[in-house]
Amino acid sequence: MRAFGQVEVTTVTLPNEVLFVATRRGGWTDYFAIPLLVAIVVWLWIDHKELMSVIFAAVGGYGLLSSWAKGPETRLTITNEFLLADGNLNRMMTDEIRLPIAEVKWIKWDSGGQHGMSGLHVGRGLTRTCVFPGVSKKQCASIREEIGKQFPDLVKRDGAEFSLTGNFTIG
């Protein structure tokens, strides 16, 4: 077992769609984070009577529990008509994103910025959405390559971006 978790991506190619499944395997830090958080909160409450620490821990605990309840898998399905991401998307209230392919302008790996999630992002106009969180840059490159093999009519290669509709890219 590694210190930090790892993500394994499996590809299933069907005649009219391609399915990617990301399975997260936890590392030692994932298993020790919750008991450490509980110990810190109990210490703060007993020693300092810090109510805010309990409130913050409750909100953080809710986030951890909701992620755990959704399971370790995220699925990304791409067809000629739509892009569907479901499973554990690292979001508290959302477990499915469905986008028409006509709205998708680009698909690429992104670090997510200061407060976002790293992973495979989809651009729609001026917004971007992380549809496959936690996958590496290398895994995203192979996902983009597989999309290009499966749907050559949807794909336009132009350097850094992978435009699905061919009418908008960011360089």
C-alpha positions as CSV (number, residue, x, y, z in Angstrom):
1,M,0.0,0.0,0.0
2,R,1.2,3.5,-0.9
3,A,1.4,6.5,1.4
4,F,-1.1,8.3,-0.8
5,G,-3.9,6.8,-2.8
6,Q,-3.8,5.9,-6.5
7,V,-6.3,6.0,-9.4
8,E,-6.6,3.2,-11.9
9,V,-8.4,3.9,-15.2
10,T,-10.1,1.1,-17.2
11,T,-11.4,1.6,-20.7
12,V,-14.4,-0.3,-22.2
13,T,-14.9,0.3,-25.9
14,L,-18.4,-0.4,-27.3
15,P,-19.6,0.1,-30.9
16,N,-21.3,3.5,-30.3
17,E,-19.7,4.6,-27.0
18,V,-16.6,4.5,-24.9
19,L,-16.7,4.1,-21.1
20,F,-13.9,5.0,-18.7
21,V,-13.9,3.8,-15.1
22,A,-11.6,5.4,-12.6
23,T,-11.2,3.4,-9.4
24,R,-9.6,5.1,-6.4
25,R,-7.5,3.0,-4.0
26,G,-6.8,4.7,-0.7
27,G,-3.3,5.0,0.8
28,W,-2.2,5.1,4.4
29,T,-3.0,8.8,4.7
30,D,-6.6,8.2,3.6
31,Y,-7.1,5.7,6.4
32,F,-5.5,7.8,9.1
33,A,-7.1,11.1,8.2
34,I,-10.5,10.5,9.9
35,P,-9.1,9.2,13.2
36,L,-6.6,12.0,13.4
37,L,-9.4,14.6,12.7
38,V,-11.5,13.0,15.4
39,A,-8.6,13.1,17.9
40,I,-7.9,16.8,17.2
41,V,-11.5,17.8,17.6
42,V,-11.9,15.8,20.8
43,W,-8.7,17.4,22.2
44,L,-9.8,20.9,21.2
45,W,-13.2,20.4,22.7
46,I,-11.9,18.9,26.0
47,D,-8.9,21.2,26.4
48,H,-10.2,24.5,25.0
49,K,-14.0,24.2,24.7
50,E,-13.7,25.3,21.0
51,L,-17.2,25.1,19.6
52,M,-16.0,26.3,16.2
53,S,-13.7,23.4,15.9
54,V,-16.6,21.0,16.4
55,I,-18.7,22.9,13.8
56,F,-15.8,22.8,11.2
57,A,-15.2,19.1,12.0
58,A,-18.9,18.3,11.5
59,V,-18.9,20.0,8.1
60,G,-15.6,18.3,7.1
61,G,-16.8,15.0,8.4
62,Y,-20.0,15.3,6.3
63,G,-17.9,15.9,3.2
64,L,-15.7,12.9,4.0
65,L,-18.7,10.7,4.7
66,S,-20.6,11.7,1.6
67,S,-17.5,11.0,-0.5
68,W,-17.1,7.6,1.2
69,A,-20.8,6.7,0.7
70,K,-20.5,7.3,-3.1
71,G,-17.8,4.7,-3.4
72,P,-14.4,4.7,-5.0
73,E,-15.6,4.6,-8.7
74,T,-16.2,7.4,-11.2
75,R,-17.5,6.5,-14.7
76,L,-17.2,8.7,-17.8
77,T,-19.3,7.7,-20.8
78,I,-19.0,9.4,-24.2
79,T,-21.2,8.8,-27.2
80,N,-22.0,10.9,-30.3
81,E,-24.8,12.6,-28.5
82,F,-23.7,13.2,-24.9
83,L,-21.0,13.0,-22.2
84,L,-22.1,11.4,-18.9
85,A,-20.0,11.4,-15.7
86,D,-21.4,9.6,-12.7
87,G,-20.3,8.1,-9.5
88,N,-17.9,9.8,-7.0
89,L,-17.3,13.2,-8.6
90,N,-15.8,14.6,-5.4
91,R,-18.9,16.9,-5.0
92,M,-21.1,16.8,-1.9
93,M,-24.5,17.1,-3.6
94,T,-23.9,15.9,-7.2
95,D,-23.2,12.4,-8.4
96,E,-24.0,12.9,-12.1
97,I,-23.1,15.3,-14.9
98,R,-24.7,15.0,-18.3
99,L,-23.6,17.3,-21.1
100,P,-24.7,17.3,-24.8
101,I,-21.7,16.9,-27.0
102,A,-22.8,20.0,-29.0
103,E,-22.0,22.1,-25.9
104,V,-18.6,20.6,-25.3
105,K,-15.8,22.8,-26.7
106,W,-12.7,21.1,-25.3
107,I,-11.6,18.4,-23.0
108,K,-8.2,18.3,-21.2
109,W,-6.4,17.8,-18.0
110,D,-6.4,20.7,-15.6
111,S,-4.9,21.2,-12.2
112,G,-8.1,22.9,-11.0
113,G,-6.5,26.1,-9.9
114,Q,-6.2,27.2,-6.3
115,H,-9.6,25.8,-5.1
116,G,-10.6,23.4,-7.8
117,M,-10.1,19.7,-8.5
118,S,-7.5,18.3,-10.7
119,G,-8.5,15.9,-13.4
120,L,-10.2,15.7,-16.8
121,H,-12.1,19.0,-17.4
122,V,-14.6,19.8,-20.1
123,G,-15.0,23.3,-21.4
124,R,-18.4,24.8,-22.3
125,G,-18.2,28.3,-23.4
126,L,-16.4,30.3,-20.7
127,T,-16.9,27.6,-18.0
128,R,-15.1,24.4,-17.2
129,T,-16.3,21.4,-15.3
130,C,-14.3,18.6,-13.8
131,V,-15.9,15.4,-15.1
132,F,-13.2,12.9,-14.1
133,P,-11.5,14.0,-10.9
134,G,-8.2,12.6,-9.6
135,V,-6.8,11.3,-12.8
136,S,-3.3,12.2,-13.8
137,K,-2.1,14.2,-16.8
138,K,-0.8,11.0,-18.4
139,Q,-4.1,9.2,-17.9
140,C,-6.0,12.1,-19.4
141,A,-3.8,12.0,-22.5
142,S,-4.6,8.3,-23.0
143,I,-8.3,9.1,-22.4
144,R,-8.2,11.8,-25.1
145,E,-6.4,9.4,-27.4
146,E,-9.1,6.8,-27.0
147,I,-11.8,9.3,-27.7
148,G,-10.0,10.3,-30.9
149,K,-9.9,6.6,-32.0
150,Q,-13.5,6.0,-31.2
151,F,-15.0,9.2,-32.5
152,P,-12.7,10.6,-35.3
153,D,-15.5,12.8,-36.7
154,L,-15.9,14.6,-33.3
155,V,-12.2,15.3,-32.8
156,K,-9.9,18.0,-34.0
157,R,-6.3,17.9,-32.8
158,D,-4.6,21.3,-32.4
159,G,-1.7,21.2,-29.9
160,A,-2.6,21.5,-26.3
161,E,-6.4,21.2,-26.6
162,F,-8.6,18.4,-27.8
163,S,-11.6,20.1,-29.3
164,L,-14.6,17.8,-29.7
165,T,-16.6,20.1,-31.9
166,G,-13.8,21.8,-33.7
167,N,-15.2,25.4,-33.3
168,F,-13.5,26.6,-30.1
169,T,-10.2,26.0,-28.4
170,I,-8.2,27.8,-25.8
171,G,-4.5,27.9,-26.5
